[in-house]
Amino acid sequence: MTPGIRPLIAGNWKMNGLSADLGELAAMGEGAFGGAEGLICVPATLLSRASDALAGSKLRLGGEDCHGAASGAHTGDVSAEMLADAGASHVLVGHSERRTDHGESDAVVADKAKAAWRAGLTAVICIGETKEEREGGKTLSVLSSQIPGSVPAEATAANTVVAYEPVWAIGTGLTPTVEDITEAHRHIRTELKTLLGDEADKMRLLYGGSVKPGNATELLSIENVDGALVGGASLKAVDFLAIAAACPS
């Protein structure tokens, strides 16, 4: 953790979630997050109903992606304004599954981050290396490229969160070593400081990739890890709240 930064525990439901699962969200909203802030990013089909289910709760809601434009002829896409209208306060942009499945470039990700700000949303910008890049010793060079490419120079700690997710660790049960995560997060903070100046010292850096209750305490105690972006373990309230409870007080 970084002194003075309130941790964020964010969940990403991905392409999961039906009406029957809204009870899990309600249970999360009734749970305790201690000194952390809680955020759940759900499919656009659930956002409005999720907002109703969490009425009066401090748990925040986010979208999983947005288009760069506010409106227009983009069949099947969802704008940041639509997400805000449905009750979102945040949106994920640049998740590796979007980059891989939909060929999103750093420039597209940066454009989506700006769209999020335009709609009054906080952008959670995802970065991270593939298995091949990791094995080739390119992790830090990949991050050095992705950060100025994906994070607009106008980013602030108030409108942006950066999430480091090694692509090879997402949903695989594998996690980097503490030393690897420490090195990556320190490098990210340094690169953001080059890009944003002192504002980078206040920006939340999340770790994502097979975060679960069993490893949350260790992961959340690492220097410059200011929270977590949680995948599968965010689908159940008991698991998600256990991860939140692991945040250092």
BATI-667604 format. One record per atom (N, C-alpha, C): x, y, z; residue in three letters. Coordinates in pm, whole numbers, plus 50000, padded with zeros to 5 digits. Each point is the difference from the previous one (the first is absolute). Example, Ala and Ser with C-alpha at 12.3 -4.5 7.8 and 13.67 -1.06 7.14 Angstrom:
# residues 2
513194943150780ALA/499115011950000ALA/500905012050000ALA/499655010549928SER/500825011950006SER/499235010950073SER/
//
This chain:
# residues 249
500834988050000MET/499175012050000MET/500875012650000MET/499415010649949THR/500695012950000THR/499415008850110THR/500805005050094PRO/499495008450108PRO/499195011749945PRO/498855002350062GLY/499175011349961GLY/499034997449887GLY/500064988149939ILE/499094996749890ILE/498964990050049ILE/498735003249982ARG/498934990850039ARG/499934988449901ARG/500114987750046PRO/499994988749906PRO/498654998249933PRO/500044994049881LEU/498804997049923LEU/499974985149971LEU/498924993550038ILE/499784986049966ILE/498924999749893ILE/500424996849878ALA/499095000449884ALA/499774985949948ALA/498774997149964GLY/499654987149942GLY/499615001549855GLY/500304989949921ASN/499654999949857ASN/499264987049972ASN/498705001149975TRP/499184988149976TRP/500184994349860TRP/500625007749910LYS/500214995449862LYS/498664996049937LYS/499944989449919MET/498744996149937MET/499284989950088MET/499695004650119ASN/499284992050099ASN/498985008950068ASN/498914994050045GLY/499035007450077GLY/498635000949934GLY/499004995050072LEU/498595000749959LEU/499205006050115LEU/498725001749979SER/499155005850105SER/500124992350131SER/500154986849989ALA/500084991650119ALA/501245003150085ALA/500975006749942ASP/501245002950072ASP/499985013550071ASP/498915007449986LEU/499945013150064LEU/500044998950152LEU/499604988550053GLY/500054998050144GLY/501445000350053GLY/500944995049918GLU/501405000650040GLU/500465014550011GLU/499565008349906LEU/500365014250005LEU/499425006650125LEU/498754996850030ALA/499375005750119ALA/500764996050125ALA/500474987450004ALA/500764995350116ALA/501345007350011ALA/500615002849887MET/501245007650000MET/499755014150054MET/498915005949955GLY/499675013450043GLY/499745001150149GLY/499574988950059GLU/499724999950144GLU/501254996650082GLU/501074995849932GLY/501224995950068GLY/500885011750038GLY/501064996850070ALA/500945010250048ALA/501265000249914ALA/500455011949964PHE/501225001749923PHE/501105006850081PHE/499745002450127GLY/501015006150084GLY/500425013549946GLY/501315001949988GLY/500505012749947GLY/500105000349849GLY/499604989049934ALA/500104999449854ALA/498725005049934ALA/500125003449874GLU/498855003149916GLU/499674987749918GLU/498724996949986GLY/499594988349922GLY/499385003949868GLY/500294992249897LEU/499495002549865LEU/499734986749931LEU/498844998749938ILE/499694988249921ILE/499655004449858ILE/500724994449902CYS/499725002849860CYS/499214988349942CYS/498815002949954VAL/499094989549954VAL/499645002249853VAL/499484989849932PRO/499565001849862PRO/498965011149989PRO/499975006649885ALA/499085011349981ALA/498554995950019ALA/499674987349973THR/498634995350016THR/499535000350144THR/500945000150095LEU/499644999750142LEU/500125013450070LEU/500635009749937LEU/500355012350072LEU/498815006950065LEU/498975002249926SER/498865007450055SER/499384992650118SER/499824986849985ARG/499414992150108ARG/500984998850117ARG/501274999349970ALA/501004999650107ALA/499985013050080ALA/499825011149931SER/499925012950067SER/498825000250097SER/498894994449958ASP/498834999350088ASP/500274990850119ASP/500674988749973ALA/500274990350106ALA/500945005750106ALA/500825009649960LEU/501005005750091LEU/499615013950051LEU/498755003649982ALA/499535013150047ALA/500315001750149ALA/500685010650033GLY/500355002650139GLY/501314993850043GLY/500604991749914SER/501274993650031SER/501165009049958SER/501164997950062LYS/501205007449961LYS/500784992949890LYS/499584987749964LEU/500684992649894LEU/499755006849867LEU/501075003149929ARG/499895006949871ARG/499804990049888ARG/499445005049889LEU/499744991849883LEU/500795005149880LEU/500474990849919GLY/500735003949880GLY/499584991849881GLY/500275005449881GLY/499824992649877GLY/501294992749967GLY/499934990849906GLU/501164991949964GLU/500725005249876GLU/499385009549931ASP/500605005749879ASP/499115011549955ASP/500525008549915CYS/499185010449939CYS/500565003449863CYS/499185006149917HIS/500445005049870HIS/500575014050019HIS/500845004149908GLY/500595013250010GLY/499035011349969GLY/498984997149921ALA/499045010349962ALA/498845000650099ALA/499365011650008ALA/498875001850091ALA/498734993649946ALA/499894999149868SER/498824994149936SER/500344997949853SER/499084993849927GLY/500244998449857GLY/499714986149948GLY/500434997849876ALA/499724987449931ALA/501054989450036ALA/499874994850121HIS/500954990050051HIS/499214988550062HIS/499334992649915THR/499114989450046THR/500694990350096THR/499364997950114GLY/500534990750099GLY/500945006050100GLY/500465012349976ASP/500915006550094ASP/499235008150104ASP/500675003450107VAL/499415007750109VAL/500905011950030VAL/499425011850007SER/500795011950027SER/500195001850150SER/500995008150036ALA/500235003150141ALA/498815007350059ALA/499365008449918GLU/498815007250048GLU/498864990450034GLU/499884989349921MET/498974990050028MET/500284992850132MET/501274997150024LEU/500374993450125LEU/499685009050119LEU/500355012849989ALA/499725009450108ALA/498505001050024ALA/499245000249893ASP/498545001050010ASP/499404987950070ASP/500674988549986ALA/499504987650061ALA/500464998350144ALA/500845009250048GLY/500414999450140GLY/501464997550025GLY/500824999749895ALA/501434997450017ALA/500755012550046ALA/501074997750075SER/500905010850037SER/501394997749942SER/500274987649955HIS/501304996149947HIS/499814991849873HIS/501084998249926VAL/499974990849887VAL/501414994549976VAL/500074987049972LEU/501274993949962LEU/500295003349855LEU/501245003349970VAL/500415001949860VAL/501354993149980VAL/500164993749886GLY/501274993749968GLY/500264986750066GLY/498944993550051HIS/500234986850059HIS/500634991049894HIS/500894991250043SER/500754991849903SER/499084991649913SER/498834996250053GLU/499074992249918GLU/499415008549889GLU/499865012950023ARG/499585009249894ARG/501145002149900ARG/501195001750052ARG/501155002049911ARG/500214987849912ARG/499854988050057THR/500244987649924THR/498824996549910THR/498804999650057ASP/498834995549925ASP/499535010049895ASP/500245012950027HIS/499485010449911HIS/501105008749938HIS/501244996450023GLY/501105007049936GLY/500145014550041GLY/499655003250123GLU/500085014050043GLU/501455004350021GLU/500365011049940SER/501345005650013SER/500085009450120SER/501205003950035ASP/500175009850107ASP/499245012949968ASP/500035004249875ALA/499325012449960ALA/498504999050022ALA/499424988449969VAL/498574997950022VAL/499685000550149VAL/500874993950080VAL/499805000050145VAL/500055014350055VAL/500965007949955ALA/500115013950044ALA/498755007949961ALA/499484997449881ASP/498795006749954ASP/498814996550088ASP/499934987450043LYS/498914995750087LYS/500135006250139LYS/501225001650046ALA/500215006550130ALA/499485014449996ALA/500305006949891LYS/499505013749986LYS/498485000349991LYS/499414989949936ALA/498544999149992ALA/499414998150139ALA/500664992050081ALA/499534997950138ALA/499985013250075ALA/501075007749990TRP/500055013050069TRP/498915009249949TRP/499794999849870ARG/498985008649940ARG/498634997550064ARG/499744987350035ALA/498714996350058ALA/500005000850153ALA/501125004650056GLY/500085001150145GLY/500354987150071GLY/500524990349927LEU/500394987150057LEU/501494999750032LEU/500384991550093THR/501404997150027THR/500434988749908THR/501105001749929ALA/500524989749910ALA/500964990950076ALA/499774987049992VAL/500944990250055VAL/500764994349880VAL/501215004849979ILE/500794996549882ILE/500854987850029ILE/499814989449920CYS/500704987450022CYS/501234998849909CYS/501084995250058ILE/501234997649925ILE/500594986750047ILE/500924994349922GLY/500644987650042GLY/500574992449883GLY/500964991450030GLU/500734992649897GLU/499454985949981GLU/500254994449881THR/499614986349970THR/501054990350055THR/499684987149993LYS/500944989850046LYS/501285000449917LYS/499855001649869GLU/501165000449912GLU/500895011950031GLU/499375011550028GLU/500785011950035GLU/500704998350134GLU/499314993950095ARG/500614997450131ARG/501214990849985ARG/499814988949925GLU/501104990449984GLU/501165005849920GLU/499705010149917GLY/501055006449922GLY/500675011450074GLY/499655001950127GLY/500625010650079GLY/499565014049960GLY/498805001149941LYS/499545012849947LYS/498965007050087LYS/499734994750119THR/498925005650082THR/500125015150018THR/501145004850045LEU/500145014250029LEU/499955008549874LEU/500544994949890SER/499965007749875SER/498575000749947SER/499224989350018VAL/498595000249960VAL/499255010450081VAL/500225000250130LEU/499335009850085LEU/500425014249964LEU/501275001749968SER/500495013349961SER/499355004949873SER/499594990849914SER/499315003749877SER/498515002150023SER/499384991350078GLN/498565000750021GLN/499585012250080GLN/500815004150096ILE/499585010950088ILE/499825013149925ILE/500995005249929PRO/499765012649927PRO/499044998349883PRO/499874987749950GLY/499074997649889GLY/498564999250045GLY/499764994650120SER/498634997650048SER/499515010350100SER/500915006650070VAL/499625009650103VAL/500165014249946VAL/498915007149976PRO/500115013749949PRO/500745009050099PRO/500685009949946ALA/500805009050083ALA/499145008350096ALA/498685000349975GLU/499105007650087GLU/499494991850119GLU/500464987750013ALA/499544991350107ALA/500355005850137ALA/499094998250095THR/500235004250138THR/499624988450092THR/500395001350125ALA/499654989850098ALA/498504999550023ALA/499305010949970ALA/498565000550020ALA/499214993449887ALA/500575000149878ASN/499224994649887ASN/500564986949943ASN/501104995150057THR/500664988349942THR/500564990650106THR/499844987249974VAL/500654989450077VAL/500764991649898VAL/501184995350034VAL/500764991249910VAL/500054986150061VAL/499644989949920ALA/500004986250046ALA/501034991949922ALA/500944994150073TYR/501004991249938TYR/499504985750007TYR/499774994149884GLU/499544986249991GLU/500884992349902GLU/500954992050051PRO/500764991549908PRO/499024990949926PRO/500005000449869VAL/499014992749921VAL/500034985150034VAL/501174994750023TRP/500154985750025TRP/499504995850137TRP/499705009550087ALA/499524996850134ALA/498485001150013ALA/499335005049896ILE/498565002450008ILE/499254986949984ILE/499314995950105GLY/499174988149995GLY/500764986949993GLY/501305000350020THR/500804987849988THR/500354993850135THR/499815007850107GLY/500424995350130GLY/501465003150029GLY/500705005349899LEU/501415003450016LEU/500135014650042LEU/500975002850084THR/500305013850036THR/501505002149994THR/500445012049966PRO/501435003150004PRO/500494999250144PRO/501294999650018THR/500565000450134THR/499835013950059THR/500145000850131VAL/499955013150067VAL/501055009249942VAL/501184994549972GLU/501085008149944GLU/499635005349862GLU/499364991549918ASP/499595004249865ASP/498975011350007ASP/499014998450088ILE/498965010250012ILE/500595013050055ILE/500884998850097THR/500665011950056THR/500745007649892THR/500764992749920GLU/500775006349893GLU/499085006749898GLU/498934993049960ALA/499095005449900ALA/499295012550050ALA/499504999650123HIS/499265011550054HIS/500925011950025HIS/501214997450043ARG/500965011050017ARG/500305006549865ARG/500144991549897HIS/500285005149866HIS/498815008149947HIS/498804995050024ILE/498805007249955ILE/499935013750067ILE/500255000550130ARG/499955012850072ARG/501045009749941ARG/501184994849970THR/501065008549944THR/499615005349863THR/499454991249915GLU/499605004149866GLU/498855010150005GLU/499064997950091LEU/498905009550015LEU/500515013550050LEU/501014999850085LYS/500565012650049LYS/500675007749887LYS/500634992849909THR/500595006449883THR/498925006449914THR/498864993249989LEU/498895004749917LEU/499175011050068LEU/499744998150130LEU/499025008550069LEU/500585008950109LEU/501274998250030GLY/500595007850107GLY/499544995150137GLY/499905009250095ASP/499664996450138ASP/498624993750013ASP/499135002149902GLU/498664994050004GLU/500084984850010GLU/501064994349943ALA/500174985550001ALA/500164994550141ALA/500505008050092ASP/500204995350137ASP/498684997350071ASP/498915005949949LYS/498694998550064LYS/499114989949928LYS/500434995049885MET/499164991349917MET/499994985750053MET/498824993950003ARG/499884986350047ARG/500464990249892ARG/500864990850042LEU/500484989349912LEU/499474986850052LEU/499204993349921LEU/499414987250041LEU/500794988449942LEU/500014988850071TYR/500534987649943TYR/498824990949967TYR/500044993749883GLY/498984990449962GLY/500634987749938GLY/499324988750015GLY/500504987549944GLY/499974989050104GLY/498884992450003SER/499834988950094SER/500095004550146SER/499425011850029VAL/499905004550139VAL/498844992650067VAL/500254994350116LYS/498974992650073LYS/500235001550150LYS/499044995750082PRO/500165001850144PRO/501294994250055PRO/500464988949945GLY/501184993450052GLY/501315007349978GLY/500065008949899ASN/501265007349976ASN/499865015150014ASN/498795004650036ALA/499745014450003ALA/500865007450102ALA/500174994250118THR/500785006850103THR/501435002749952THR/500614990049939GLU/501375001749951GLU/500065010349888GLU/499084998949904LEU/500035008949885LEU/499745014550040LEU/499075002150092LEU/499625013650037LEU/500995006750095LEU/501004992450046SER/501025005850086SER/501245004649922SER/499974997649867ILE/501175003449917ILE/500075015149977ILE/501195005150000GLU/500235014349975GLU/499385004249866GLU/499305011350000ASN/499385005849880ASN/498814992049947ASN/499534990150073VAL/498764993149965VAL/498895006150084VAL/499155007849936ASP/498995007950070ASP/498604994249986ASP/499954986749984GLY/498734993349985GLY/500114988949897GLY/498854994649964ALA/499994988449910ALA/498885001149899ALA/500264994349881LEU/498964998049900LEU/499744985149996LEU/498834996050045VAL/499674986150026VAL/499054994649894VAL/500314988149948GLY/499154993749900GLY/499034990250062GLY/500294987149987GLY/499084989650044GLY/499575001250144GLY/500905004350089ALA/499675001050142ALA/499055011550030ALA/499685008349900SER/499065010950024SER/498564995849971SER/499804987849956LEU/498654995349967LEU/499214995850124LEU/500714997550109LYS/499364995850125LYS/500325010150109LYS/498985004450070ALA/500185010250103ALA/500984995650108ALA/499934987450042VAL/500864995450108VAL/501475001149962VAL/500334996949875ASP/501395000749954ASP/500455014549983ASP/499155008049937PHE/500365013949973PHE/500205007750130PHE/499114997750096LEU/500105007050127LEU/501224995250081LEU/500364987349982ALA/501204994950068ALA/501255006649945ALA/500035002749872ILE/501145007049940ILE/500065014350054ILE/498865006650007ALA/499965013650055ALA/500495000250144ALA/499644989650076ALA/500394999550141ALA/501514998150017ALA/500674995649892ALA/501454997950007ALA/500795012949984ALA/499335010949967CYS/500725012749985CYS/500605004350133CYS/501265004149999PRO/500615004850126PRO/499215011950054PRO/499845000550131SER/499235010950061SER/500895012550012SER/
//
